[in-house]
Amino acid sequence: MERLPLHIVARLCLELATEDDLSSWNLIVSWPRLWRATSTPPSRYATFLANENFNVDTLFWRPMFISTGGDVAWFPPIVAAAEEPCRLVWRERFLEHMRGPLRKARTVARCLLSQHAPFMIPLPPPAPAPASASASASSSPTTTSTTTSSASCGSTTAANTTIVSSESASSAAVCGESANTGEPVIEPPAPPAPLAADQLALLAEGAIFLLRKQPNVVNVPLPVVIVGDIHGQLEDLHHVLSLVAPPPRNSFLFLGDYVDRGRWSVQCITLILALKLLYPSFVTLLRGNHECRQLTQIYGLFDECKAIYKDDSPWSRLCDVFDALPLAAIAGNRVFAVHGGPSPDLHEMDDICKLDRFCEFPHAGLMTDLVWSDPDPSIEDWTFSPRGAGSIFGGHACGQFLTASNLHCIIRSHRLVMEGIIWEMDNRVCTVYSCSNYCYRCGNRGCLIILQEWNSPRDTSLKPNEKLLADGTILVREITWTARPEYPHQEEPDRH
């Protein structure tokens, strides 16, 4: 038991107030003679009110949850004297948080997220078309259909869901098109510049600190938004976070391949790491086959870091982050989420848990298969992959794995899908791809999916973009979009 002056404890509580998952800290604070009954209801997040110098002659704050080894206590609003001592009992994790790299990393993450925030807000709908134009459009159904299709860059198939913005109204504003008036296309603004090298190092250090504490297989509760490959296309990442409310309003599961191929790999990975740092319990990041040193030296991230920073140290720090990423996740105890797929060496989930993932991918084996494997409904068991790494699994192999693991389906990414999503093997394997117009020339759609619990009768009518999994206990909602307008590519200043 260590006695601390109140102003020190005030600083500690201010840091705790920035945590989104207070249940992860085993912390007990006792305030002698300062408790006072109040009818104010508890609140999950604390609001700390004090002047900038922490002069605690009078100190106020609102209710705040604190985990006490499973039970939850909360602070009522109090007025405390500065000289009143208080006792703080902490454990190792709290000390690591206060003395570790998270404080500075989260400061960088907050600043970065504020720069990206304007790009993640859906634009307002465009002004209504003149009456004459709408009349002429209504007289020609074929023309109307074509116009809607061409103007809806980024339109979704789930615009009528409550958690998705009305993209059919805002997509024309995003693209800047007006089929009725013939107005020119509005070029999207340039995205935020990459982080400075020292800030990127702080962000990476904080991310490694968090990721190394996660298991190889992460349990993710429902509901959750599942995002496939991004591949350095910041336009799609911003669009995903504008379609569905970003964390902490929704939980996200990213399936890997955040970098390479696209023009904005540094901005993509730093934004995703910032979300993870600020909302660790709402964002789960998995490792893809491109999260390694070998592929990033060939397909873009290394060259991008050299062009921006004139040094390969930022690339090396990001590769250290990649080494710490978990390999798989189980969503709602029924869905296996992974970048590639299962492996002939995978007999039970403990096989993944026993892996030492903090390294570069080996040439073959279970760890490599998890990020490189692909499904093929035309075969039954296993065969070699034409990619040169990983395996191809068929329907029988998939069924054996799911039955042995007591799971219902596999959700993966890794493979380009022209419609953004494809279900195979009797809806037991789903491939979702969130990178629209891959490499800015493939013309494919992007997609994300939302998993949530379903308690209604199975005969309830579902929308065309919805389906039931796991014996009707999980609702899957698909949201697709067409190619996003490309951000103008600019030369970056010297940041070494």
C-alpha positions, -999 to +999 in steps of 0.1 A: +000+000+000+015+033-011+002+067+001+002+094-025-008+131-024-042+138-040-028+158-069-008+127-080-038+105-078-057+132-098-032+128-126-035+090-125-073+092-127-070+117-156-050+091-175-075+064-166-103+086-179-089+082-214-091+044-212-120+029-232-117-004-215-114+002-178-122-034-170-087-043-182-071-026-152-072-041-117-072-009-097-086+000-063-087+035-050-100+044-015-108+079-005-108+082+034-136+105+047-143+118+012-172+096+001-205+114+000-239+099-009-253+111-042-282+101-064-262+107-096-263+075-117-230+059-127-214+066-161-189+044-179-166+073-189-152+098-165-152+136-172-123+151-153-127+188-145-097+207-132-076+236-143-046+230-165-021+232-136-039+206-116-044+229-087-067+207-067-078+232-040-112+221-053-114+191-075-145+178-093-153+149-114-182+129-125-189+092-119-162+068-131-161+030-133-131+012-118-126-025-119-120-041-085-111-077-095-144-085-111-167-061-091-172-026-103-171+005-081-176+041-091-166+075-078-194+099-069-189+136-075-168+150-046-151+181-035-117+172-021-091+192-002-056+191-016-040+180+016-062+150+021-041+119+014-055+089-005-044+054-009-038+038-042-034+000-047-022-010-081-009-039-099+017-044-125-005-037-156-014-003-142+023+006-136+031-006-172+004+017-185+016+048-167+053+042-173+052+025-206+049+039-241+011+042-243+007+077-231+028+094-258+015+070-285-021+078-276-013+115-278+000+110-314-031+088-322-056+114-310-039+141-332-038+117-362-074+107-358-085+144-357-068+150-390-086+120-406-119+127-391-132+151-418-127+123-444-148+098-424-180+119-423-206+112-451-212+143-472-247+158-472-270+149-500-268+171-532-294+197-540-326+184-556-326+183-594-349+208-612-384+197-618-380+195-656-350+173-653-367+149-629-398+148-652-376+138-681-358+112-661-391+097-649-403+094-685-373+072-694-368+042-670-338+029-688-320+062-686-329+066-649-314+032-641-282+040-660-279+074-644-283+060-609-257+034-615-231+058-629-237+084-603-236+062-573-199+058-568-196+041-535-234+034-532-242+005-509-266-023-510-276-017-474-286+020-475-317+012-455-299-001-425-298+020-393-261+019-388-252+028-423-254+063-437-276+071-467-249+066-493-273+068-522-279+104-513-243+113-506-225+093-532-232+118-560-218+146-538-187+125-532-181+118-568-191+154-578-213+141-607-246+155-618-260+135-646-289+159-650-269+191-650-236+180-665-215+197-638-178+188-637-165+162-613-152+176-580-118+163-572-116+150-536-092+169-513-057+156-505-056+133-474-036+142-443+002+140-447+021+111-432+033+112-397+067+125-389+093+098-383+095+104-346+057+103-342+055+071-363+081+055-340+060+065-309+028+051-325+045+018-335+060+014-300+026+019-284+010-005-308+036-032-301+031-028-264-007-035-268-005-062-295+021-083-277-004-088-249-030-103-272-032-140-278-027-156-311-065-162-314-086-133-303-122-138-291-144-110-306-179-105-293-208-096-316-219-073-331-187-067-352-179-051-385-155-072-405-132-055-430-111-073-457-080-062-475-073-025-477-039-026-495-029+010-490-060+025-506-069+052-481-100+061-501-116+028-492-105+029-455-121+063-451-152+051-469-155+021-445-153+043-415-179+066-430-203+039-439-204+024-404-199+046-373-162+043-363-152+030-329-162+031-301-198+031-315-190-001-334-164-029-330-142-036-360-123-067-370-097-061-398-085-092-416-051-080-427-033-067-458-033-031-447-003-021-469+012-025-504-001-020-539-020+012-531-005+047-529-012+054-492+002+025-472+017+047-445-015+067-439-036+035-439-015+016-414-010+045-391-047+054-390-056+018-382-030+016-355-043+049-341-078+034-338-063+003-321-044+025-296-074+047-287-100+019-287-082-014-280-113-033-270-132-021-301-106-028-328-091-062-335-062-064-361-052-096-377-021-103-397-022-108-435+004-122-458+016-087-468+024-079-431+060-091-435+094-078-445+097-098-477+065-087-494+066-051-482+101-047-498+086-057-532+051-044-533+053-008-521+056-001-483+093-001-483+096+022-513+069+045-499+088+048-466+120+056-484+104+082-505+087+099-475+114+096-448+146+091-468+153+063-444+141+027-438+138+030-400+100+037-401+096+007-424+115-014-399+094-002-370+062-010-389+075-045-396+081-049-359+044-041-354+034-067-380+053-093-361+031-087-331-003-089-349-026-118-339-031-146-364-068-153-361-101-145-343-133-162-333-163-140-336-193-147-314-178-182-305-191-195-339-172-178-367-135-184-375-119-152-389-085-153-406-067-138-435-061-169-455-076-201-442-070-233-422-041-256-427-036-294-429-014-289-398-044-274-379-061-300-359-074-280-330-074-243-320-047-248-295-023-255-324-026-218-333-023-207-297+010-226-293+027-208-322+054-182-316+040-155-339+066-128-331+087-134-362+088-134-399+066-160-417+084-193-423+085-208-458+058-234-449+038-247-420+007-237-400+016-200-395+022-196-432-010-214-442-032-192-420-023-161-441-018-178-475-044-205-480-074-203-503-106-223-508-115-243-539-149-259-540-138-282-569-116-303-546-123-323-515-092-322-493-059-304-496-035-295-524-006-272-530-013-235-537-002-221-571+008-189-551+039-208-540+029-206-503+000-219-483-025-246-492-057-250-511-085-265-491-117-281-503-152-287-490-144-319-470-113-304-454-133-272-445-161-293-429-136-314-409-120-283-395-153-266-386-167-297-370-136-304-349-135-268-338-172-265-331-175-236-355-200-228-382-181-209-409-149-192-420-147-155-429-115-146-447-100-122-472-068-125-492-083-130-527-097-105-551-134-109-555-150-088-583-183-084-564-165-077-531-178-108-515-184-145-523-199-174-503-187-209-511-190-244-498-227-242-487-221-208-470-193-223-449-166-201-464-169-163-471-143-142-488-147-105-482-126-078-501-127-042-490-103-027-516-125-015-545-109-011-579-078-030-567-046-014-579-068+014-594-075-007-625-093-040-616-128-025-614-140-047-586-164-037-559-155-033-522-174-049-493-176-051-456-199-074-435-216-069-402-222-099-379-248-096-351-269-119-329-302-129-343-331-139-320-360-135-343-378-165-361-359-179-390-388-173-413-386-135-408-382-118-441-346-107-448-333-080-471-314-091-502-281-083-486-288-103-454-285-139-445-285-161-414-257-183-403-250-207-374-284-223-374-301-189-376-284-174-346-261-149-365-273-123-390-248-113-417-253-080-435-233-072-466-225-037-477-208-031-510-196-001-530-180+007-563-147+024-569-139+054-547-127+087-562-089+086-560-071+111-537-046+134-555-012+120-551+013+145-538+051+144-533+058+144-496+084+167-479+116+154-465+107+140-431+139+122-420 
